[in-house]
Amino acid sequence: MKNIIDAISTLVRLDDNRLSGDHSGSNRINAVGYALEDYIKNLFADGFNCSERERREKWSATFSYLGNDANPPDIILKGGDAIEVKKIQSDNAALALNSSYPKQILSRDNPLLSKACREAEDWSEKDIIYAVGVVSGSRIKSLCMIYGRDYCASSDCYDRIRRSIKNGVETSAGLEFAPTRELGRVNRVDPLGITYLRIRGMWHIENPWKVFGYVYRRNARAAFNFMCLIDADKWFGLENRGALLELQKNYPSLQLADVRIHDPDNPARLNDAKLISYEF
């Protein structure tokens, strides 16, 4: 079963931040996003420097689910974590999550999941990794991997706001509402009754480099910066974590440090975590 340690090990040995040029299409922004997603898949599956057939075989052996544009998550590791890949184009840009608020964990009963995702394997909850890349042209300038439980608040925080707004919208007088998973839908807004209004949430979250600037700063002189934070409970549950200590002997730019980070639900509490960084 592959995990985040395997991905970091592949990244350090690869020493290459170039994205594949295989993606085509009229929408360049989407194409770059797909290329970043494939880069992340290849980190976890060790799918670089092999034929397309071999790469697809490795993906099949590593992942139980590969997502689509309409449903989260982007990737699920067999027997392991879920992964959401997010691309931004500037160092300080926020992450656009659109209609889905940030998540500490991925639950099987999430209504946004596809049937294929729910049935990909026998599961109820999964930790979720946000893999965030700052992309410039065909290269990744910065890459971060952060667990949702270290990055964002519990679902009750976001869902409470969502319910409050939805209830407020739907109790507005003089409007005809229809059932929807969105914040609201107003039917028959014109005299002919042929126009309707969809009310959608557009969630954003500050990027991890900004959120965790108190424990990590990128090296502006480096061509590539990598940062990963793993809370202590998760870190000590990764049986292959010693592989990074061995790898560090040959790659001095790979650094591991003990840090304390704010609990997303109670910033007064500091949680022990492992900071992993790499640059070239």
C-alpha positions as CSV (number, residue, x, y, z in Angstrom):
1,M,0.0,0.0,0.0
2,K,1.5,3.3,-1.2
3,N,1.5,6.4,1.0
4,I,2.9,9.9,1.3
5,I,6.4,8.7,2.2
6,D,6.6,6.9,-1.1
7,A,5.6,10.0,-3.0
8,I,8.2,12.2,-1.2
9,S,10.9,9.6,-1.8
10,T,10.1,9.5,-5.5
11,L,10.1,13.3,-5.7
12,V,13.6,13.6,-4.1
13,R,15.1,10.9,-6.3
14,L,13.5,12.3,-9.4
15,D,14.9,15.8,-8.9
16,D,12.7,17.1,-11.8
17,N,9.9,19.7,-11.6
18,R,8.8,19.5,-15.3
19,L,5.2,18.8,-16.2
20,S,4.3,16.5,-19.0
21,G,3.4,18.1,-22.3
22,D,1.1,15.3,-23.3
23,H,-2.1,17.2,-22.4
24,S,-3.9,19.0,-25.2
25,G,-7.0,21.0,-25.6
26,S,-8.2,24.6,-26.1
27,N,-8.3,25.3,-22.4
28,R,-4.6,25.7,-21.4
29,I,-5.4,26.3,-17.7
30,N,-7.3,23.0,-17.5
31,A,-4.5,21.2,-19.4
32,V,-1.9,22.4,-16.9
33,G,-4.1,21.2,-14.1
34,Y,-4.3,17.8,-15.6
35,A,-0.6,17.7,-16.1
36,L,-0.1,18.6,-12.4
37,E,-2.5,15.8,-11.4
38,D,-0.6,13.3,-13.5
39,Y,2.6,14.5,-11.9
40,I,1.1,13.7,-8.5
41,K,-0.1,10.3,-9.6
42,N,3.3,9.5,-10.8
43,L,4.9,10.5,-7.5
44,F,2.7,8.1,-5.6
45,A,2.9,5.3,-8.2
46,D,6.6,5.8,-9.2
47,G,5.3,6.3,-12.8
48,F,8.1,8.4,-14.2
49,N,10.6,7.2,-16.8
50,C,8.6,4.3,-18.1
51,S,6.3,3.5,-21.0
52,E,2.7,4.6,-21.1
53,R,1.6,0.9,-20.7
54,E,3.8,0.5,-17.7
55,R,2.6,3.8,-16.2
56,R,-1.0,2.8,-16.5
57,E,-0.3,-0.6,-14.9
58,K,1.4,1.2,-12.0
59,W,-1.6,3.6,-11.6
60,S,-4.0,0.6,-11.6
61,A,-1.9,-1.1,-8.9
62,T,-1.6,2.0,-6.7
63,F,-5.0,3.7,-6.9
64,S,-8.5,2.4,-6.3
65,Y,-10.2,5.5,-7.8
66,L,-9.2,8.3,-10.3
67,G,-11.8,11.1,-10.2
68,N,-13.4,13.5,-12.7
69,D,-14.0,17.2,-12.9
70,A,-17.4,17.0,-11.3
71,N,-16.8,14.9,-8.2
72,P,-14.2,14.8,-5.4
73,P,-11.7,13.5,-4.8
74,D,-9.1,13.4,-7.6
75,I,-7.3,10.3,-6.4
76,I,-7.7,7.5,-3.8
77,L,-4.8,5.3,-2.8
78,K,-5.7,1.7,-2.5
79,G,-6.3,1.1,1.2
80,G,-5.0,4.5,1.9
81,D,-5.6,8.3,1.7
82,A,-7.6,10.4,-0.7
83,I,-5.9,13.2,-2.6
84,E,-7.1,16.5,-3.9
85,V,-4.8,18.2,-6.4
86,K,-5.0,22.0,-6.6
87,K,-3.1,24.3,-9.0
88,I,-2.4,27.9,-8.4
89,Q,-0.3,30.3,-10.6
90,S,1.1,32.7,-8.1
91,D,2.8,32.3,-4.8
92,N,0.1,34.1,-2.8
93,A,-3.0,32.9,-4.6
94,A,-5.8,31.2,-2.6
95,L,-7.1,27.8,-3.5
96,A,-10.5,27.8,-5.3
97,L,-12.6,25.0,-3.9
98,N,-15.8,26.1,-5.7
99,S,-19.0,24.5,-4.3
100,S,-17.2,22.1,-1.9
101,Y,-15.9,23.4,1.4
102,P,-12.4,22.2,2.6
103,K,-12.4,18.9,4.4
104,Q,-10.4,17.4,7.3
105,I,-11.4,13.9,6.1
106,L,-13.3,12.3,3.3
107,S,-16.5,10.5,4.3
108,R,-18.2,7.9,2.1
109,D,-21.6,9.4,2.8
110,N,-20.5,12.8,1.2
111,P,-23.3,13.5,-1.3
112,L,-20.8,14.9,-3.8
113,L,-19.1,11.6,-4.3
114,S,-19.8,9.5,-7.3
115,K,-21.1,5.9,-7.1
116,A,-17.8,4.7,-8.5
117,C,-15.9,6.4,-5.7
118,R,-18.1,5.0,-3.0
119,E,-17.8,1.5,-4.4
120,A,-14.1,1.7,-5.3
121,E,-13.2,-0.3,-2.1
122,D,-14.6,-1.1,1.3
123,W,-14.3,2.2,3.2
124,S,-16.1,4.7,5.4
125,E,-13.6,7.5,6.1
126,K,-10.2,8.5,4.6
127,D,-7.6,11.1,5.5
128,I,-7.3,13.6,2.7
129,I,-4.1,15.1,1.3
130,Y,-4.2,18.5,-0.4
131,A,-1.4,18.5,-3.0
132,V,-1.0,22.1,-4.0
133,G,1.3,23.2,-6.9
134,V,2.4,26.7,-7.9
135,V,2.9,26.3,-11.7
136,S,4.8,28.6,-14.0
137,G,4.8,27.5,-17.7
138,S,5.6,23.8,-17.8
139,R,7.3,23.7,-14.4
140,I,6.3,23.5,-10.8
141,K,7.8,26.3,-8.8
142,S,6.5,25.0,-5.4
143,L,4.7,21.9,-4.2
144,C,3.0,21.3,-0.9
145,M,1.4,18.2,0.6
146,I,-0.8,18.8,3.6
147,Y,-3.4,16.7,5.4
148,G,-6.8,18.2,5.7
149,R,-6.9,17.5,9.4
150,D,-3.9,19.8,9.9
151,Y,-5.1,22.5,7.4
152,C,-8.8,23.1,7.8
153,A,-11.5,23.1,10.4
154,S,-13.9,20.2,10.9
155,S,-17.0,19.9,8.7
156,D,-19.4,21.3,11.4
157,C,-17.7,24.7,11.1
158,Y,-18.3,25.0,7.4
159,D,-21.7,23.2,7.3
160,R,-23.1,25.5,10.0
161,I,-22.4,28.5,7.8
162,R,-23.8,26.8,4.7
163,R,-27.0,25.8,6.5
164,S,-27.4,29.3,7.9
165,I,-27.1,30.9,4.4
166,K,-29.3,28.2,2.8
167,N,-32.1,28.6,5.4
168,G,-31.9,32.4,5.1
169,V,-32.3,32.3,1.3
170,E,-35.1,29.8,1.3
171,T,-37.2,31.7,3.8
172,S,-37.2,34.8,1.6
173,A,-40.8,35.8,0.9
174,G,-42.3,36.0,-2.5
175,L,-40.0,33.5,-4.2
176,E,-40.6,30.0,-5.6
177,F,-37.8,27.7,-4.4
178,A,-37.0,24.2,-5.7
179,P,-35.1,21.4,-3.8
180,T,-31.4,21.5,-4.6
181,R,-28.0,20.5,-3.1
182,E,-26.8,24.0,-3.8
183,L,-27.5,27.0,-1.6
184,G,-30.7,27.6,-3.4
185,R,-32.7,27.6,-6.7
186,V,-35.4,30.1,-7.5
187,N,-37.8,29.1,-10.2
188,R,-40.1,31.2,-12.4
189,V,-38.3,34.5,-11.8
190,D,-39.7,36.1,-15.0
191,P,-43.3,36.7,-16.2
192,L,-43.2,33.6,-18.5
193,G,-41.9,31.4,-15.8
194,I,-39.1,30.1,-17.9
195,T,-36.0,31.5,-16.1
196,Y,-34.5,30.2,-12.9
197,L,-31.7,31.3,-10.6
198,R,-29.1,28.9,-9.2
199,I,-27.4,30.1,-6.0
200,R,-24.0,28.5,-5.5
201,G,-21.3,28.7,-2.9
202,M,-17.8,29.5,-4.0
203,W,-15.4,28.4,-1.3
204,H,-11.7,29.5,-1.2
205,I,-9.0,28.8,1.4
206,E,-5.6,30.5,1.8
207,N,-2.7,28.5,0.4
208,P,-0.6,26.3,2.8
209,W,2.5,28.5,2.4
210,K,0.6,31.5,3.7
211,V,-1.2,29.5,6.4
212,F,2.0,27.8,7.7
213,G,4.4,30.7,7.1
214,Y,5.2,30.6,10.9
215,V,7.0,27.2,10.4
216,Y,8.2,27.3,6.8
217,R,9.5,29.8,4.2
218,R,10.3,29.1,0.6
219,N,13.7,29.8,-0.7
220,A,13.2,32.4,-3.4
221,R,16.6,31.5,-5.0
222,A,15.7,27.8,-5.5
223,A,14.1,26.6,-8.8
224,F,11.8,24.3,-6.8
225,N,10.5,24.2,-3.2
226,F,8.7,21.3,-1.6
227,M,7.0,21.4,1.8
228,C,5.0,18.7,3.7
229,L,3.4,18.8,7.1
230,I,2.3,15.6,8.8
231,D,0.9,15.6,12.4
232,A,2.6,13.4,14.9
233,D,-0.2,10.8,15.1
234,K,-0.2,10.3,11.4
235,W,3.6,10.4,11.1
236,F,4.2,7.7,13.7
237,G,1.5,5.5,11.9
238,L,3.6,5.5,8.7
239,E,5.7,2.4,8.9
240,N,8.0,3.4,6.1
241,R,8.9,6.8,7.6
242,G,12.5,5.6,8.1
243,A,13.0,5.6,4.4
244,L,13.2,9.4,4.5
245,L,15.9,9.3,7.1
246,E,17.9,7.0,4.9
247,L,17.3,9.1,1.9
248,Q,18.5,12.2,3.8
249,K,22.0,10.8,4.0
250,N,22.4,11.2,0.2
251,Y,20.2,14.2,-0.3
252,P,21.2,17.0,2.2
253,S,18.6,19.3,0.8
254,L,16.0,17.0,2.2
255,Q,15.2,18.3,5.7
256,L,13.0,16.8,8.5
257,A,12.2,19.0,11.5
258,D,9.9,18.7,14.5
259,V,7.4,21.7,14.7
260,R,4.2,22.6,16.4
261,I,1.2,23.8,14.4
262,H,-2.1,25.4,15.3
263,D,-5.1,23.0,15.7
264,P,-7.5,24.1,13.0
265,D,-10.5,23.9,15.4
266,N,-8.8,25.5,18.3
267,P,-5.7,27.7,17.5
268,A,-4.9,28.0,21.2
269,R,-3.8,24.4,21.0
270,L,-0.5,23.5,19.4
271,N,-0.1,20.0,17.8
272,D,3.2,18.2,17.3
273,A,4.0,17.7,13.6
274,K,6.8,16.7,11.2
275,L,7.9,19.3,8.7
276,I,9.5,17.8,5.6
277,S,11.2,20.2,3.1
278,Y,13.3,19.8,-0.1
279,E,14.6,22.2,-2.7
280,F,16.9,22.3,-5.7
